[in-house]
Amino acid sequence: MERVEFVVRGKGVETVPEAISGVPQDKRVDYDGDGFRVVTTEQYYLRTNSNLQATTIIELLDETTCRVAIISGGGGSGLLGSTMGSESSEANKLARKIEEYCAERGLDVERA
């Protein structure tokens, strides 16, 4: 399993979930709660011939601050169940999407 966490600050943090809206609907499940959103995505990795799941949790702390946690797991196959780096690759890919989205909108990102 891989975990990436960071805090986003600035006006408009409530739009951060839009950063991962490009994942096709048949490869994701969204859940909206009171002040948080959970987005679970699935990605097939050819090099391990398996699926990997990543869960992104975005929690709105106040009008200008949200906390983001990305947890990815799976993607291992073969005798040893090696993920060949796919867990960290997927977590970091989602983190970069969110960071690029925030940079375009002038939001500050602080990695935990």
PyRosetta script that sets phi, psi and omega in degrees:
from pyrosetta import init, pose_from_sequence

init()
pose = pose_from_sequence("MERVEFVVRGKGVETVPEAISGVPQDKRVDYDGDGFRVVTTEQYYLRTNSNLQATTIIELLDETTCRVAIISGGGGSGLLGSTMGSESSEANKLARKIEEYCAERGLDVERA")
pose.set_psi(1, 149.9)
pose.set_omega(1, 178.0)
pose.set_phi(2, -129.5)
pose.set_psi(2, 142.7)
pose.set_omega(2, -179.7)
pose.set_phi(3, -134.1)
pose.set_psi(3, 130.8)
pose.set_omega(3, 176.1)
pose.set_phi(4, -126.7)
pose.set_psi(4, 131.5)
pose.set_omega(4, -179.7)
pose.set_phi(5, -132.0)
pose.set_psi(5, 146.8)
pose.set_omega(5, 173.2)
pose.set_phi(6, -159.9)
pose.set_psi(6, 166.2)
pose.set_omega(6, 178.9)
pose.set_phi(7, -116.0)
pose.set_psi(7, 138.0)
pose.set_omega(7, 178.0)
pose.set_phi(8, -114.4)
pose.set_psi(8, 133.6)
pose.set_omega(8, 179.9)
pose.set_phi(9, -129.0)
pose.set_psi(9, 144.1)
pose.set_omega(9, 176.0)
pose.set_phi(10, 138.3)
pose.set_psi(10, 170.7)
pose.set_omega(10, 179.8)
pose.set_phi(11, -74.5)
pose.set_psi(11, 127.0)
pose.set_omega(11, 179.5)
pose.set_phi(12, 101.2)
pose.set_psi(12, 15.4)
pose.set_omega(12, -179.2)
pose.set_phi(13, -62.5)
pose.set_psi(13, -20.5)
pose.set_omega(13, -179.7)
pose.set_phi(14, -66.6)
pose.set_psi(14, -13.7)
pose.set_omega(14, -179.8)
pose.set_phi(15, -90.6)
pose.set_psi(15, -2.3)
pose.set_omega(15, -176.4)
pose.set_phi(16, -53.5)
pose.set_psi(16, -37.5)
pose.set_omega(16, 178.9)
pose.set_phi(17, -58.1)
pose.set_psi(17, -22.8)
pose.set_omega(17, 178.0)
pose.set_phi(18, -63.2)
pose.set_psi(18, -19.8)
pose.set_omega(18, -178.4)
pose.set_phi(19, -61.1)
pose.set_psi(19, -29.9)
pose.set_omega(19, -179.1)
pose.set_phi(20, -109.8)
pose.set_psi(20, 22.4)
pose.set_omega(20, -179.4)
pose.set_phi(21, -73.0)
pose.set_psi(21, -11.0)
pose.set_omega(21, -177.8)
pose.set_phi(22, -76.6)
pose.set_psi(22, -7.4)
pose.set_omega(22, 179.3)
pose.set_phi(23, -75.4)
pose.set_psi(23, 129.0)
pose.set_omega(23, -178.1)
pose.set_phi(24, -55.9)
pose.set_psi(24, 144.9)
pose.set_omega(24, -176.4)
pose.set_phi(25, -60.5)
pose.set_psi(25, -27.5)
pose.set_omega(25, 179.1)
pose.set_phi(26, -79.5)
pose.set_psi(26, -2.9)
pose.set_omega(26, 178.7)
pose.set_phi(27, -118.3)
pose.set_psi(27, 17.9)
pose.set_omega(27, -178.2)
pose.set_phi(28, -152.1)
pose.set_psi(28, 156.8)
pose.set_omega(28, 173.6)
pose.set_phi(29, -134.4)
pose.set_psi(29, 129.5)
pose.set_omega(29, -179.8)
pose.set_phi(30, -111.2)
pose.set_psi(30, 143.4)
pose.set_omega(30, 173.5)
pose.set_phi(31, -136.4)
pose.set_psi(31, 123.7)
pose.set_omega(31, 178.3)
pose.set_phi(32, -106.9)
pose.set_psi(32, 132.2)
pose.set_omega(32, 176.3)
pose.set_phi(33, -123.2)
pose.set_psi(33, -168.4)
pose.set_omega(33, 179.5)
pose.set_phi(34, -80.0)
pose.set_psi(34, 95.3)
pose.set_omega(34, 178.4)
pose.set_phi(35, 89.8)
pose.set_psi(35, 9.2)
pose.set_omega(35, 177.6)
pose.set_phi(36, -149.5)
pose.set_psi(36, 161.4)
pose.set_omega(36, 174.5)
pose.set_phi(37, -138.8)
pose.set_psi(37, 139.3)
pose.set_omega(37, 175.8)
pose.set_phi(38, -119.3)
pose.set_psi(38, 126.3)
pose.set_omega(38, 179.0)
pose.set_phi(39, -124.2)
pose.set_psi(39, 120.2)
pose.set_omega(39, 177.8)
pose.set_phi(40, -108.8)
pose.set_psi(40, 127.3)
pose.set_omega(40, -179.6)
pose.set_phi(41, -121.5)
pose.set_psi(41, 156.7)
pose.set_omega(41, 178.3)
pose.set_phi(42, -128.5)
pose.set_psi(42, 136.5)
pose.set_omega(42, -177.7)
pose.set_phi(43, -133.2)
pose.set_psi(43, 131.9)
pose.set_omega(43, 176.1)
pose.set_phi(44, -87.3)
pose.set_psi(44, 132.0)
pose.set_omega(44, 177.6)
pose.set_phi(45, -113.2)
pose.set_psi(45, 114.1)
pose.set_omega(45, -178.9)
pose.set_phi(46, -62.9)
pose.set_psi(46, -39.4)
pose.set_omega(46, -175.2)
pose.set_phi(47, -64.3)
pose.set_psi(47, -22.7)
pose.set_omega(47, 176.2)
pose.set_phi(48, -113.3)
pose.set_psi(48, -1.8)
pose.set_omega(48, -179.7)
pose.set_phi(49, 51.8)
pose.set_psi(49, 46.5)
pose.set_omega(49, -178.6)
pose.set_phi(50, -155.4)
pose.set_psi(50, 167.6)
pose.set_omega(50, 178.3)
pose.set_phi(51, -96.3)
pose.set_psi(51, 148.8)
pose.set_omega(51, 177.4)
pose.set_phi(52, -125.5)
pose.set_psi(52, 138.8)
pose.set_omega(52, 179.7)
pose.set_phi(53, -112.5)
pose.set_psi(53, 136.7)
pose.set_omega(53, 176.1)
pose.set_phi(54, -126.3)
pose.set_psi(54, 134.3)
pose.set_omega(54, 177.7)
pose.set_phi(55, -114.8)
pose.set_psi(55, 124.9)
pose.set_omega(55, 178.5)
pose.set_phi(56, -110.5)
pose.set_psi(56, 123.3)
pose.set_omega(56, 179.8)
pose.set_phi(57, -112.8)
pose.set_psi(57, 122.2)
pose.set_omega(57, 179.6)
pose.set_phi(58, -118.4)
pose.set_psi(58, 114.7)
pose.set_omega(58, -176.4)
pose.set_phi(59, -113.7)
pose.set_psi(59, 120.3)
pose.set_omega(59, 177.8)
pose.set_phi(60, -80.6)
pose.set_psi(60, 114.4)
pose.set_omega(60, -178.6)
pose.set_phi(61, -85.9)
pose.set_psi(61, -38.7)
pose.set_omega(61, 173.2)
pose.set_phi(62, -158.5)
pose.set_psi(62, -170.5)
pose.set_omega(62, -174.3)
pose.set_phi(63, -64.0)
pose.set_psi(63, -19.7)
pose.set_omega(63, -176.3)
pose.set_phi(64, -125.5)
pose.set_psi(64, 10.0)
pose.set_omega(64, -177.9)
pose.set_phi(65, -140.4)
pose.set_psi(65, 134.0)
pose.set_omega(65, 171.1)
pose.set_phi(66, -138.2)
pose.set_psi(66, 152.9)
pose.set_omega(66, 178.2)
pose.set_phi(67, -109.4)
pose.set_psi(67, 137.3)
pose.set_omega(67, -179.2)
pose.set_phi(68, -122.5)
pose.set_psi(68, 131.7)
pose.set_omega(68, 173.5)
pose.set_phi(69, -129.2)
pose.set_psi(69, 130.0)
pose.set_omega(69, 177.6)
pose.set_phi(70, -118.1)
pose.set_psi(70, 122.5)
pose.set_omega(70, -178.9)
pose.set_phi(71, -123.7)
pose.set_psi(71, 121.9)
pose.set_omega(71, -179.7)
pose.set_phi(72, -121.6)
pose.set_psi(72, 146.9)
pose.set_omega(72, -179.9)
pose.set_phi(73, -158.8)
pose.set_psi(73, 159.1)
pose.set_omega(73, -177.9)
pose.set_phi(74, 98.3)
pose.set_psi(74, -160.5)
pose.set_omega(74, 177.3)
pose.set_phi(75, 80.0)
pose.set_psi(75, 5.6)
pose.set_omega(75, 179.1)
pose.set_phi(76, -94.9)
pose.set_psi(76, 145.6)
pose.set_omega(76, 178.1)
pose.set_phi(77, -150.1)
pose.set_psi(77, 175.4)
pose.set_omega(77, 178.2)
pose.set_phi(78, 82.9)
pose.set_psi(78, -176.8)
pose.set_omega(78, -175.7)
pose.set_phi(79, -58.8)
pose.set_psi(79, -41.1)
pose.set_omega(79, -178.1)
pose.set_phi(80, -95.3)
pose.set_psi(80, -5.4)
pose.set_omega(80, 179.9)
pose.set_phi(81, 66.9)
pose.set_psi(81, 31.0)
pose.set_omega(81, -177.1)
pose.set_phi(82, -67.1)
pose.set_psi(82, 135.1)
pose.set_omega(82, 177.3)
pose.set_phi(83, -89.2)
pose.set_psi(83, -12.3)
pose.set_omega(83, 179.8)
pose.set_phi(84, 51.9)
pose.set_psi(84, 34.9)
pose.set_omega(84, 176.6)
pose.set_phi(85, 83.5)
pose.set_psi(85, 4.0)
pose.set_omega(85, -176.3)
pose.set_phi(86, -66.9)
pose.set_psi(86, -30.8)
pose.set_omega(86, 179.3)
pose.set_phi(87, -63.8)
pose.set_psi(87, -50.0)
pose.set_omega(87, -179.6)
pose.set_phi(88, -71.3)
pose.set_psi(88, -32.5)
pose.set_omega(88, 177.6)
pose.set_phi(89, -60.6)
pose.set_psi(89, -45.9)
pose.set_omega(89, -179.1)
pose.set_phi(90, -69.0)
pose.set_psi(90, -43.5)
pose.set_omega(90, 179.1)
pose.set_phi(91, -61.4)
pose.set_psi(91, -43.9)
pose.set_omega(91, 180.0)
pose.set_phi(92, -70.3)
pose.set_psi(92, -32.4)
pose.set_omega(92, 176.6)
pose.set_phi(93, -63.1)
pose.set_psi(93, -45.6)
pose.set_omega(93, 178.1)
pose.set_phi(94, -66.0)
pose.set_psi(94, -40.1)
pose.set_omega(94, 178.7)
pose.set_phi(95, -61.8)
pose.set_psi(95, -43.1)
pose.set_omega(95, 178.9)
pose.set_phi(96, -63.1)
pose.set_psi(96, -39.5)
pose.set_omega(96, 177.3)
pose.set_phi(97, -59.1)
pose.set_psi(97, -44.7)
pose.set_omega(97, -179.3)
pose.set_phi(98, -68.1)
pose.set_psi(98, -42.6)
pose.set_omega(98, 179.9)
pose.set_phi(99, -63.6)
pose.set_psi(99, -41.1)
pose.set_omega(99, 177.7)
pose.set_phi(100, -64.6)
pose.set_psi(100, -42.3)
pose.set_omega(100, 177.6)
pose.set_phi(101, -58.7)
pose.set_psi(101, -45.8)
pose.set_omega(101, -178.6)
pose.set_phi(102, -66.0)
pose.set_psi(102, -41.1)
pose.set_omega(102, 179.6)
pose.set_phi(103, -61.7)
pose.set_psi(103, -39.8)
pose.set_omega(103, 178.9)
pose.set_phi(104, -64.5)
pose.set_psi(104, -26.1)
pose.set_omega(104, -176.7)
pose.set_phi(105, -106.2)
pose.set_psi(105, 7.1)
pose.set_omega(105, 177.4)
pose.set_phi(106, 72.7)
pose.set_psi(106, 25.5)
pose.set_omega(106, 177.5)
pose.set_phi(107, -92.7)
pose.set_psi(107, 142.7)
pose.set_omega(107, -179.8)
pose.set_phi(108, -88.6)
pose.set_psi(108, 135.6)
pose.set_omega(108, 178.1)
pose.set_phi(109, -118.7)
pose.set_psi(109, 129.4)
pose.set_omega(109, 179.0)
pose.set_phi(110, -124.3)
pose.set_psi(110, 111.4)
pose.set_omega(110, 179.2)
pose.set_phi(111, -70.0)
pose.set_psi(111, 139.8)
pose.set_omega(111, -179.7)
pose.set_phi(112, -87.3)
pose.dump_pdb("model.pdb")
